[in-house]
Amino acid sequence: MKTKLLITLFLAVGLLSACAEFDPHPMDMNLSVQNAKTKADHEALAQHYEEAAKEMQLKVEEHKKILSEYEREPWLIGKQQATGFGVHCRRLIDVYQKAAEENLEMAKMHRQL
């Protein structure tokens, strides 16, 4: 019983840390984009968007790993709970994947400018 509680607690902490607020753009992007005038400014923005895309892709991989753990051993936390966590992970995978794609698109546009 203690082992099951410990595993559940471990998974819950992992889920909470994985879902913590994540701000890929710590700078004021509106101001940065509006003030971008030179090629160097646009290159810096492109680099920023590429780095944000890499971070988003890392989140995708992290949630895919968590999802595979839920699917591989659902009995550790209960099938119903594992299903709920699985839906949550799939949604986060989609969100982070789309965010990565959007950041790469923004990087491409700034490189063209």
C-alpha positions, 0 to 999 in steps of 0.5 A: 500500500505504501508503495502504491501511494509513493508511486502515485505521489511521484507521478502527481509531482511529476505531472505538476512539474511538467504542467508548471507555467512555461513562458518561452518568450521572457522578453516583450515580443511585441516591442522586440518585433516592432523595434526590429529594423536591421538584419541583425535584429531579425536574425536575433528574433529568428534565433530566439524563435528557434530556441523557443521551438527547441524548448517546445520540442523538448516538452513534446518528447517529455510528455510522450515519455510520460504518456508511454509510462501511463500506457505501459503500466496503468495499473500502478495508478489505476486505469481510470486515472491513467486514462485521464492523465493520458488524455491530458498528456496527448493534449499537451503534446498537441499544444507544444507541437503546434507551438514549436511549429509556430515558433519555427514559422516565425523564425523563418519569416524573420530570416526572410526579412 
